[in-house]
Amino acid sequence: MSVLYSVLLILSLGQYVLSGPDPKDVKCLVCRKVVEEIENIIDKVSPSKTVEVGSYRLDSEGNQRQKTIPYARSVVHLTEVLENVCKKFEDYVKATYKASGDLTILKLIDDNGKMNPEMSKVDVVPDADLNKSLKFYCEGIVEEYEDDFIKLFGAAEENIDVIVCADRANYCDIELPEDYNFEDKDEL
C-alpha cells in the first residue's frame, strides 16, 4: 500500500512541476525584464562616449555627411546589447511572492554580486528545465522585436515595455498611462 502512495505522490509532484505558470505570463515578465536590462546597460555607458554615423558617400562638393551621436543609443551599441542581453537570464529564476502569490522573475545575484534581497520575500517555483526557458523566451523576444527595440531605444522612447510587450507582442495586459486632461472635462 505504501508503494501506491509513493507512486501517487511522485505523479502529483511531477504534474505540479510540469504544469507550472502560464507561459504567456512568463513571457510578459521576461519581455519587461529585457527592457529593464537594456535600460540598465544603456545607463551605464558614459554620456561623453560618441560615435560617428552617416553616409560614407561623397556629396557634390566632396564632403561626407556624418554626424556624431551618443554611443549609448547608437544602432551599433544597441545591436551589441541585444546580442548579449539574454545571457543575463541564466541568473534569473521564476518565483511567487509569499504575501500575494503573484508570479515574478528575479535575478539570484544583484549587479553588485550580492544575493538579491527580494529572495527572502518569494518562493522559488520548481522548474523542470532549471529556468532555461527564461533565456529561451528572451532570445525569441529579442529576435522577433529587434527592430522595434533598436528604434525605440535609439529614440529614447518612454514606456518601451508597454509598447513592445503589450501593444506589439501582446504578452502583457498593461496600458500606457493616460494623462488626465482637465480641459476636456466639464466641471460641476
Residue frames as a rotation matrix with the C-alpha (Angstrom) as fourth column:
MET 1
0.564 0.826 0.000 0.00
0.826 -0.564 0.000 0.00
0.000 0.000 -1.000 0.00
SER 2
0.411 -0.478 -0.776 2.87
0.186 -0.790 0.585 2.39
-0.893 -0.384 -0.236 0.77
VAL 3
-0.652 -0.617 0.441 4.21
0.526 0.051 0.849 1.83
-0.547 0.785 0.291 -2.75
LEU 4
-0.010 0.760 0.650 0.89
0.968 -0.155 0.196 3.04
0.250 0.631 -0.735 -4.16
TYR 5
0.812 0.283 -0.511 1.02
0.470 -0.837 0.282 6.20
-0.348 -0.469 -0.812 -2.03
SER 6
-0.087 -0.939 -0.332 4.61
0.226 -0.344 0.912 6.82
-0.970 0.004 0.242 -3.09
VAL 7
-0.618 -0.092 0.781 3.71
0.773 0.115 0.624 6.50
-0.147 0.989 0.000 -6.77
LEU 8
0.429 0.858 0.284 0.73
0.869 -0.478 0.130 8.84
0.247 0.191 -0.950 -6.37
LEU 9
0.630 -0.274 -0.727 2.89
0.308 -0.771 0.558 11.38
-0.713 -0.575 -0.401 -4.54
ILE 10
-0.482 -0.874 0.065 5.56
0.350 -0.124 0.928 11.29
-0.803 0.471 0.366 -7.25
LEU 11
-0.392 0.407 0.825 2.96
0.907 0.023 0.420 11.64
0.152 0.913 -0.378 -10.01
SER 12
0.701 0.704 -0.113 1.26
0.712 -0.686 0.149 14.59
0.027 -0.185 -0.982 -8.32
LEU 13
0.311 -0.679 -0.665 4.58
0.170 -0.648 0.742 16.35
-0.935 -0.344 -0.086 -7.75
GLY 14
-0.649 -0.560 0.515 5.57
0.560 0.106 0.822 15.72
-0.514 0.822 0.245 -11.35
GLN 15
0.069 0.767 0.638 2.29
0.959 -0.227 0.169 17.17
0.274 0.601 -0.751 -12.56
TYR 16
0.775 0.178 -0.607 2.82
0.442 -0.838 0.319 20.27
-0.452 -0.516 -0.728 -10.39
VAL 17
-0.154 -0.931 -0.331 6.32
0.158 -0.353 0.922 20.81
-0.975 0.090 0.201 -11.79
LEU 18
-0.689 -0.114 0.716 5.18
0.694 0.183 0.697 20.24
-0.210 0.977 -0.047 -15.37
SER 19
0.363 0.899 0.246 2.08
0.930 -0.366 -0.035 22.43
0.059 0.242 -0.969 -15.14
GLY 20
-0.567 -0.756 -0.326 3.91
0.789 -0.612 0.047 25.49
-0.235 -0.230 0.944 -13.80
PRO 21
-0.237 0.437 -0.868 2.95
0.052 -0.886 -0.460 29.08
-0.970 -0.154 0.188 -14.50
ASP 22
0.746 0.596 0.296 1.15
0.383 -0.022 -0.923 30.22
-0.544 0.803 -0.245 -17.66
PRO 23
-0.113 -0.871 0.478 3.73
0.951 0.045 0.307 30.70
-0.289 0.489 0.823 -20.46
LYS 24
0.274 0.261 0.926 2.09
0.621 -0.783 0.037 33.98
0.734 0.565 -0.376 -21.53
ASP 25
0.996 0.084 0.020 2.60
0.034 -0.591 0.806 35.40
0.080 -0.803 -0.591 -18.03
VAL 26
0.396 -0.918 -0.004 6.23
0.551 0.234 0.801 34.26
-0.735 -0.319 0.598 -18.04
LYS 27
-0.105 -0.406 0.908 6.79
0.977 -0.213 0.018 35.81
0.186 0.889 0.419 -21.49
CYS 28
0.717 0.416 0.559 5.32
0.304 -0.909 0.286 39.07
0.627 -0.035 -0.778 -20.23
LEU 29
0.905 -0.400 -0.140 7.69
0.040 -0.249 0.968 39.11
-0.422 -0.882 -0.209 -17.26
VAL 30
0.084 -0.913 0.398 10.68
0.798 0.301 0.523 38.19
-0.597 0.274 0.754 -19.44
CYS 31
0.172 0.036 0.984 9.82
0.849 -0.513 -0.130 40.84
0.500 0.858 -0.119 -22.01
ARG 32
0.913 0.220 0.344 9.57
0.033 -0.880 0.474 43.54
0.406 -0.422 -0.810 -19.35
LYS 33
0.677 -0.734 -0.048 12.86
0.167 0.090 0.982 42.39
-0.717 -0.673 0.183 -17.78
VAL 34
0.078 -0.627 0.775 14.53
0.992 0.124 0.001 42.51
-0.097 0.769 0.632 -21.21
VAL 35
0.508 0.182 0.842 13.52
0.401 -0.915 -0.045 46.17
0.762 0.360 -0.538 -21.46
GLU 36
0.987 -0.124 0.106 14.76
-0.150 -0.431 0.890 46.81
-0.064 -0.894 -0.444 -17.90
GLU 37
0.427 -0.879 0.215 18.10
0.587 0.450 0.674 45.08
-0.688 -0.162 0.707 -18.56
ILE 38
0.098 -0.367 0.925 18.63
0.933 -0.289 -0.213 47.05
0.345 0.884 0.315 -21.80
GLU 39
0.771 0.232 0.593 17.85
0.070 -0.957 0.283 50.31
0.633 -0.176 -0.754 -20.00
ASN 40
0.879 -0.476 -0.017 20.36
0.021 0.002 1.000 49.41
-0.476 -0.880 0.011 -17.26
ILE 41
0.157 -0.851 0.501 23.07
0.892 0.340 0.299 48.66
-0.425 0.399 0.813 -19.83
ILE 42
0.270 0.007 0.963 22.40
0.686 -0.703 -0.187 51.92
0.676 0.711 -0.195 -21.69
ASP 43
0.947 0.178 0.268 22.51
-0.047 -0.747 0.663 53.89
0.319 -0.640 -0.699 -18.42
LYS 44
0.672 -0.739 -0.054 25.98
0.377 0.279 0.883 52.50
-0.637 -0.614 0.466 -17.64
VAL 45
0.140 -0.621 0.771 27.51
0.973 -0.058 -0.223 53.94
0.183 0.781 0.597 -20.82
SER 46
-0.444 -0.412 -0.796 29.30
0.586 -0.805 0.089 57.25
-0.677 -0.427 0.599 -20.37
PRO 47
0.644 0.760 -0.087 27.30
0.465 -0.480 -0.744 60.13
-0.607 0.439 -0.663 -21.89
SER 48
0.318 -0.601 -0.733 30.53
-0.576 -0.737 0.354 61.56
-0.753 0.309 -0.581 -23.26
LYS 49
-0.592 -0.509 0.625 31.14
0.127 0.707 0.696 58.48
-0.796 0.492 -0.354 -25.43
THR 50
0.321 0.681 -0.658 30.08
-0.576 -0.411 -0.706 59.19
-0.752 0.606 0.261 -29.02
VAL 51
-0.307 -0.354 0.883 30.15
0.532 0.706 0.468 57.55
-0.789 0.613 -0.028 -32.42
GLU 52
-0.571 0.080 -0.817 30.07
-0.603 -0.717 0.351 59.00
-0.557 0.693 0.458 -35.93
VAL 53
-0.209 0.579 0.788 27.20
0.548 0.737 -0.396 57.87
-0.810 0.349 -0.471 -38.12
GLY 54
0.342 0.410 -0.845 26.05
-0.484 -0.694 -0.533 58.73
-0.806 0.591 -0.039 -41.58
SER 55
0.980 0.087 0.177 26.87
0.116 0.476 -0.872 58.07
-0.160 0.875 0.456 -45.17
TYR 56
0.085 -0.996 -0.003 30.34
0.290 0.022 0.957 57.38
-0.953 -0.082 0.291 -46.41
ARG 57
0.272 0.081 0.959 29.37
0.962 -0.049 -0.269 58.69
0.025 0.995 -0.092 -49.84
LEU 58
-0.744 -0.527 -0.410 30.69
0.496 -0.848 0.190 61.99
-0.448 -0.062 0.892 -51.02
ASP 59
0.420 0.876 -0.237 28.29
0.466 -0.432 -0.772 64.77
-0.779 0.214 -0.590 -51.88
SER 60
0.807 -0.026 0.590 28.70
0.565 -0.257 -0.784 67.05
0.172 0.966 -0.192 -54.92
GLU 61
0.752 -0.548 0.366 31.31
-0.542 -0.830 -0.130 69.10
0.375 -0.101 -0.922 -53.05
GLY 62
0.011 -0.800 -0.601 33.38
-0.129 0.594 -0.794 66.09
0.992 0.086 -0.096 -51.98
ASN 63
-0.557 -0.148 0.818 32.22
-0.794 -0.194 -0.576 66.08
0.244 -0.970 -0.009 -48.34
GLN 64
-0.672 0.359 -0.648 30.91
0.374 0.919 0.121 63.18
0.639 -0.161 -0.752 -46.32
ARG 65
0.004 0.749 0.663 27.64
-0.616 -0.520 0.592 63.65
0.788 -0.411 0.459 -44.46
GLN 66
-0.222 -0.112 -0.969 28.30
0.588 0.777 -0.224 62.38
0.778 -0.619 -0.107 -40.98
LYS 67
0.276 0.280 0.920 27.18
-0.568 -0.725 0.391 63.38
0.776 -0.630 -0.041 -37.54
THR 68
-0.798 -0.561 -0.221 28.25
-0.084 0.467 -0.880 62.47
0.597 -0.684 -0.420 -34.04
ILE 69
0.336 0.926 0.171 25.66
-0.480 0.013 0.877 60.87
0.810 -0.377 0.449 -31.76
PRO 70
0.048 -0.281 0.958 25.82
-0.978 0.181 0.103 59.41
-0.202 -0.942 -0.266 -28.23
TYR 71
-0.708 -0.452 -0.543 27.17
-0.573 0.817 0.067 55.86
0.414 0.359 -0.837 -28.35
ALA 72
-0.815 0.348 0.463 24.70
-0.244 0.518 -0.820 54.52
-0.525 -0.781 -0.338 -25.77
ARG 73
0.163 0.980 0.117 21.71
-0.111 0.136 -0.984 54.81
-0.980 0.147 0.131 -28.13
SER 74
-0.274 -0.336 -0.901 23.52
-0.922 -0.173 0.345 54.13
-0.272 0.926 -0.263 -31.39
VAL 75
0.723 0.536 -0.435 22.48
-0.664 0.713 -0.224 51.23
0.190 0.451 0.872 -33.62
VAL 76
-0.042 -0.840 -0.541 25.97
-0.352 0.519 -0.779 49.76
0.935 0.158 -0.318 -33.18
HIS 77
-0.819 -0.297 0.491 25.70
-0.536 0.094 -0.839 49.69
0.203 -0.950 -0.236 -29.40
LEU 78
0.005 0.917 0.398 22.06
-0.921 0.160 -0.355 48.60
-0.390 -0.365 0.846 -29.29
THR 79
0.566 0.126 -0.815 22.77
-0.593 0.748 -0.297 45.71
0.572 0.651 0.498 -31.67
GLU 80
-0.473 -0.824 -0.313 25.62
-0.244 0.464 -0.852 44.58
0.847 -0.327 -0.420 -29.41
VAL 81
-0.665 0.304 0.682 23.39
-0.732 -0.088 -0.675 44.90
-0.146 -0.949 0.281 -26.33
LEU 82
0.396 0.914 -0.085 20.63
-0.907 0.375 -0.192 42.83
-0.143 0.153 0.978 -27.95
GLU 83
0.252 -0.393 -0.884 23.13
-0.432 0.772 -0.466 40.12
0.866 0.499 0.025 -28.89
ASN 84
-0.642 -0.696 -0.322 24.22
0.016 0.407 -0.913 39.73
0.767 -0.591 -0.250 -25.25
VAL 85
-0.381 0.497 0.779 21.24
-0.857 -0.505 -0.097 40.66
0.346 -0.705 0.619 -23.06
CYS 86
0.599 0.729 -0.333 19.77
-0.566 0.679 0.467 37.13
0.567 -0.091 0.819 -22.93
LYS 87
-0.199 -0.742 -0.640 22.91
0.199 0.609 -0.768 35.76
0.960 -0.280 0.027 -21.24
LYS 88
-0.731 -0.054 0.680 21.77
-0.563 -0.515 -0.646 37.64
0.386 -0.855 0.346 -18.14
PHE 89
0.265 0.956 0.124 18.69
-0.902 0.201 0.382 35.41
0.340 -0.213 0.916 -17.93
GLU 90
0.002 -0.363 -0.932 20.85
0.088 0.928 -0.362 32.47
0.996 -0.081 0.033 -16.91
ASP 91
-0.903 -0.405 -0.147 20.87
0.210 -0.115 -0.971 34.11
0.376 -0.907 0.189 -13.46
TYR 92
-0.474 0.815 0.335 17.07
-0.842 -0.530 0.100 34.55
0.259 -0.234 0.937 -13.21
VAL 93
-0.950 0.296 -0.096 14.52
0.311 0.914 -0.260 32.30
0.011 -0.277 -0.961 -11.52
LYS 94
-0.207 0.957 0.202 10.73
-0.093 -0.225 0.970 32.10
0.974 0.182 0.135 -11.55
ALA 95
-0.913 -0.054 -0.404 9.19
0.390 0.170 -0.905 32.79
0.117 -0.984 -0.134 -8.16
THR 96
0.137 0.954 0.266 5.97
0.482 -0.299 0.824 33.77
0.865 0.016 -0.501 -6.45
TYR 97
-0.522 -0.252 0.815 5.67
-0.466 -0.716 -0.520 36.43
0.714 -0.651 0.256 -3.79
LYS 98
-0.839 0.143 -0.525 4.84
0.467 0.684 -0.561 34.92
0.279 -0.716 -0.640 -0.40
ALA 99
-0.787 0.517 -0.337 2.44
-0.045 -0.593 -0.804 37.73
-0.615 -0.617 0.490 0.50
SER 100
-0.113 0.786 -0.608 0.35
-0.798 -0.437 -0.416 37.83
-0.592 0.438 0.676 -2.69
GLY 101
0.158 0.112 0.981 1.18
0.255 0.955 -0.151 34.69
-0.954 0.274 0.122 -4.67
ASP 102
0.857 0.154 -0.492 1.95
-0.367 -0.489 -0.791 36.84
-0.363 0.858 -0.363 -7.73
LEU 103
0.640 -0.623 0.449 4.38
0.742 0.653 -0.150 35.37
-0.200 0.430 0.881 -10.24
THR 104
0.797 -0.486 -0.358 7.69
-0.507 -0.861 0.041 37.16
-0.328 0.149 -0.933 -10.82
ILE 105
0.676 -0.735 -0.053 11.14
0.608 0.597 -0.524 36.53
0.417 0.322 0.850 -12.19
LEU 106
0.924 -0.379 0.048 14.16
-0.313 -0.678 0.665 37.61
-0.220 -0.629 -0.745 -10.18
LYS 107
0.246 -0.938 -0.246 17.91
-0.399 0.133 -0.907 37.72
0.883 0.321 -0.342 -10.50
LEU 108
0.672 -0.098 -0.734 19.52
0.606 0.642 0.469 35.48
0.425 -0.760 0.491 -7.93
ILE 109
-0.129 -0.817 -0.563 22.51
0.902 -0.332 0.275 37.80
-0.411 -0.472 0.780 -7.63
ASP 110
0.833 0.443 -0.332 22.20
0.302 -0.866 -0.399 41.57
-0.464 0.232 -0.855 -8.00
ASP 111
0.821 -0.488 0.296 24.57
0.155 -0.308 -0.939 43.74
0.550 0.816 -0.177 -10.05
ASN 112
0.400 -0.683 0.611 26.82
-0.866 -0.500 0.008 44.23
0.300 -0.533 -0.791 -7.00
GLY 113
-0.358 -0.564 -0.744 27.43
-0.368 0.818 -0.443 40.48
0.858 0.115 -0.500 -6.68
LYS 114
-0.871 0.121 0.477 25.25
-0.454 0.173 -0.874 40.08
-0.189 -0.977 -0.096 -3.59
MET 115
-0.727 0.680 0.096 22.21
0.684 0.730 0.009 37.88
-0.064 0.072 -0.995 -3.07
ASN 116
-0.544 0.623 0.562 19.07
0.038 -0.651 0.758 39.64
0.838 0.434 0.331 -4.27
PRO 117
-0.960 0.153 0.235 17.29
-0.263 -0.193 -0.945 41.00
-0.099 -0.969 0.226 -1.16
GLU 118
-0.132 0.967 -0.216 13.91
-0.982 -0.098 0.163 40.19
0.136 0.234 0.963 -2.76
MET 119
-0.440 -0.099 -0.893 14.69
-0.285 0.958 0.035 36.46
0.852 0.270 -0.449 -2.46
SER 120
-0.991 0.072 -0.116 13.50
0.133 0.324 -0.937 36.45
-0.030 -0.943 -0.330 1.16
LYS 121
-0.481 0.857 -0.184 10.07
-0.615 -0.479 -0.626 37.67
-0.625 -0.188 0.757 0.01
VAL 122
0.165 0.513 -0.843 9.46
-0.970 0.240 -0.044 34.93
0.180 0.824 0.537 -2.57
ASP 123
0.255 -0.092 0.962 9.15
-0.203 0.968 0.147 31.20
-0.945 -0.233 0.228 -3.01
VAL 124
-0.592 -0.527 -0.610 11.13
-0.723 0.013 0.691 29.89
-0.356 0.850 -0.389 -5.98
VAL 125
0.571 0.815 -0.105 8.95
-0.746 0.460 -0.482 27.96
-0.344 0.353 0.870 -8.42
PRO 126
-0.107 -0.600 0.793 10.30
-0.039 0.800 0.599 24.45
-0.994 0.033 -0.108 -9.08
ASP 127
0.511 0.199 -0.836 11.22
-0.778 -0.307 -0.548 24.23
-0.366 0.931 -0.002 -12.74
ALA 128
0.773 -0.146 0.618 11.96
0.220 0.975 -0.044 21.04
-0.596 0.170 0.785 -14.66
ASP 129
0.684 -0.512 0.520 14.17
0.604 -0.002 -0.797 22.88
0.409 0.859 0.308 -17.16
LEU 130
0.014 -0.702 -0.712 16.15
0.943 -0.228 0.244 24.77
-0.334 -0.674 0.659 -14.48
ASN 131
0.452 0.348 -0.822 14.81
0.219 -0.936 -0.276 28.11
-0.865 -0.055 -0.499 -15.76
LYS 132
-0.687 -0.679 0.258 16.42
0.391 -0.047 0.919 27.71
-0.612 0.733 0.297 -19.18
SER 133
0.027 0.783 0.622 13.05
0.999 -0.038 0.004 28.68
0.026 0.621 -0.783 -20.63
LEU 134
0.623 0.175 -0.763 13.65
0.358 -0.931 0.079 32.25
-0.696 -0.322 -0.642 -19.41
LYS 135
-0.377 -0.830 -0.410 16.72
-0.180 -0.369 0.912 32.60
-0.909 0.418 -0.010 -21.64
PHE 136
-0.694 0.191 0.694 14.85
0.674 0.510 0.534 30.83
-0.252 0.839 -0.483 -24.46
TYR 137
0.436 0.900 -0.006 11.91
0.869 -0.423 -0.256 33.26
-0.233 0.107 -0.967 -24.18
CYS 138
0.338 -0.405 -0.849 14.35
0.003 -0.902 0.431 36.18
-0.941 -0.149 -0.304 -24.09
GLU 139
-0.713 -0.690 0.123 16.06
0.087 0.088 0.992 35.03
-0.696 0.719 -0.003 -27.27
GLY 140
-0.355 0.677 0.644 12.71
0.933 0.298 0.201 34.66
-0.056 0.673 -0.738 -29.04
ILE 141
0.638 0.605 -0.477 11.53
0.621 -0.770 -0.147 38.10
-0.456 -0.203 -0.867 -27.93
VAL 142
0.037 -0.720 -0.693 14.79
-0.134 -0.691 0.710 39.80
-0.990 0.066 -0.122 -28.91
GLU 143
-0.792 -0.353 0.498 14.85
0.382 0.350 0.855 38.08
-0.477 0.867 -0.142 -32.29
GLU 144
-0.109 0.862 0.496 11.25
0.994 0.088 0.065 38.91
0.012 0.500 -0.866 -33.12
TYR 145
0.840 0.538 -0.070 11.26
0.543 -0.834 0.101 42.52
-0.004 -0.123 -0.992 -31.87
GLU 146
-0.075 -0.981 -0.180 14.89
0.907 -0.142 0.396 43.51
-0.414 -0.134 0.901 -32.51
ASP 147
-0.499 -0.098 0.861 13.97
0.657 -0.691 0.302 46.29
0.565 0.716 0.409 -34.94
ASP 148
0.572 0.773 0.275 11.41
0.322 -0.520 0.791 47.70
0.754 -0.364 -0.546 -32.51
PHE 149
0.662 -0.393 -0.638 13.92
0.685 -0.027 0.728 47.67
-0.303 -0.919 0.251 -29.65
ILE 150
-0.412 -0.889 0.198 16.57
0.893 -0.351 0.283 49.43
-0.182 0.294 0.938 -31.76
LYS 151
-0.278 0.383 0.881 14.12
0.483 -0.737 0.473 52.06
0.830 0.557 0.020 -32.99
LEU 152
0.719 0.694 0.042 12.51
0.290 -0.354 0.889 52.73
0.632 -0.627 -0.456 -29.59
PHE 153
0.567 -0.586 -0.579 15.70
0.703 -0.022 0.711 52.71
-0.430 -0.810 0.399 -27.51
GLY 154
-0.417 -0.739 0.529 17.51
0.906 -0.382 0.180 54.72
0.069 0.555 0.829 -30.19
ALA 155
-0.178 0.462 0.869 14.83
0.250 -0.832 0.494 57.40
0.952 0.306 0.033 -29.94
ALA 156
-0.969 -0.244 -0.047 14.86
0.084 -0.143 -0.986 57.24
0.233 -0.959 0.159 -26.10
GLU 157
-0.162 0.985 0.052 11.12
-0.268 -0.094 0.959 56.50
0.950 0.141 0.280 -26.05
GLU 158
-0.652 0.070 0.755 9.33
-0.754 0.050 -0.655 56.06
-0.083 -0.996 0.020 -22.74
ASN 159
0.157 0.775 0.612 7.21
-0.681 0.534 -0.501 53.05
-0.715 -0.339 0.612 -21.77
ILE 160
-0.372 -0.382 -0.846 9.03
-0.896 0.386 0.219 50.72
0.243 0.840 -0.485 -24.14
ASP 161
-0.962 0.035 0.272 7.87
-0.079 0.914 -0.398 47.75
-0.262 -0.404 -0.876 -22.06
VAL 162
-0.086 0.996 0.006 4.23
-0.054 0.002 -0.999 48.67
-0.995 -0.086 0.053 -22.73
ILE 163
0.214 0.142 -0.966 4.82
-0.896 -0.365 -0.252 49.40
-0.389 0.920 0.049 -26.41
VAL 164
-0.497 -0.500 -0.709 6.67
-0.766 0.636 0.089 46.16
0.407 0.588 -0.699 -27.16
CYS 165
-0.998 -0.042 0.046 5.40
-0.059 0.862 -0.504 43.69
-0.018 -0.506 -0.862 -24.55
ALA 166
-0.372 0.928 0.014 1.72
0.186 0.089 -0.978 44.71
-0.909 -0.362 -0.206 -24.56
ASP 167
0.284 0.571 -0.770 0.94
-0.566 -0.549 -0.615 46.52
-0.774 0.611 0.167 -27.81
ARG 168
-0.013 -0.370 -0.929 3.15
-0.992 0.124 -0.035 44.69
0.129 0.921 -0.368 -30.29
ALA 169
-0.832 -0.425 -0.358 3.79
-0.392 0.905 -0.164 41.25
0.394 0.004 -0.919 -28.77
ASN 170
0.161 0.983 0.089 0.50
-0.685 0.046 0.727 41.04
0.711 -0.178 0.680 -26.86
TYR 171
-0.410 -0.387 -0.826 2.19
0.325 0.784 -0.528 39.21
0.852 -0.485 -0.196 -23.94
CYS 172
-0.863 -0.014 -0.505 1.02
0.492 -0.251 -0.834 41.62
-0.115 -0.968 0.224 -21.23
ASP 173
0.147 0.951 0.271 -2.27
0.852 -0.261 0.455 43.23
0.503 0.165 -0.848 -20.30
ILE 174
-0.136 -0.249 -0.959 -0.89
0.705 -0.704 0.083 46.66
-0.696 -0.665 0.271 -19.44
GLU 175
0.582 0.390 0.713 -1.64
0.780 -0.517 -0.354 50.03
0.231 0.762 -0.605 -20.99
LEU 176
-0.515 -0.706 0.486 0.16
0.557 -0.707 -0.436 53.30
0.652 0.046 0.757 -21.39
PRO 177
-0.381 0.383 -0.842 -0.64
0.777 -0.360 -0.516 55.67
-0.501 -0.851 -0.160 -18.55
GLU 178
0.096 0.497 0.863 -3.13
0.820 -0.531 0.215 58.26
0.565 0.687 -0.458 -19.74
ASP 179
-0.933 -0.345 -0.108 -2.59
0.352 -0.805 -0.478 61.87
0.078 -0.483 0.872 -18.83
TYR 180
-0.031 0.956 -0.292 -5.69
0.932 -0.078 -0.355 63.37
-0.362 -0.283 -0.888 -17.33
ASN 181
-0.780 -0.179 0.599 -6.79
0.479 -0.787 0.389 66.35
0.402 0.590 0.700 -19.39
PHE 182
-0.544 0.561 -0.624 -8.75
0.555 -0.318 -0.769 68.81
-0.630 -0.764 -0.138 -17.26
GLU 183
-0.757 0.215 -0.617 -9.71
-0.468 -0.838 0.281 70.99
-0.457 0.501 0.735 -20.25
ASP 184
-0.744 0.463 -0.481 -11.81
-0.274 0.445 0.853 68.22
0.609 0.767 -0.204 -21.81
LYS 185
-0.576 0.519 -0.631 -13.84
0.769 0.606 -0.204 67.63
0.277 -0.603 -0.748 -18.64
ASP 186
0.049 0.688 0.724 -16.94
0.036 -0.726 0.687 69.55
0.998 -0.008 -0.060 -17.61
GLU 187
-0.943 -0.331 -0.004 -16.91
0.035 -0.089 -0.995 70.95
0.330 -0.939 0.096 -14.13
LEU 188
-0.330 0.853 -0.405 -19.85
0.931 0.365 0.011 70.68
0.158 -0.373 -0.914 -11.77
